[in-house]
């Protein structure tokens, strides 16, 4: 063991489940502020799996978003990519607004997974409706 090995972080192998957790973390941290509703959404999606969340936090700190997208695009099947995008979009809209940084992260993920805004429009509208509680007023 080298003198500074104790300070190295453990690199985690990307799995589909870790991809979901990391993707959500990249999204909620993209604007530099993690809001309570974003944390609640993360915990709900990941079923309060604190080990997975801790692993994802370490992964996001170690791996640049662009590398994550490349690795995720190669790892995930079509349904998994779409599931991740839907959850990222839901997270993006969980605080009622889409900051510019969040929009950029989401657009990069769409492109990396072979989609564009037009191809995702129907999903986005459904998520917006799901989150619009004003329809009950």
Secondary structure, 3 states (H helix, E strand, C coil): CCCCHHHCCCCCCCCHHHHHHHHHHHHHHCCCCCCHHHHHHHHHHCCCCHHHHHHHHHHHHHCCHHHHHHHHHHHCCHHHHHHHHHHHHHHHCCCCCCCHHHHHHHHHHHHHCCCCHHHHHHHHHHHHHHHCHHHHC
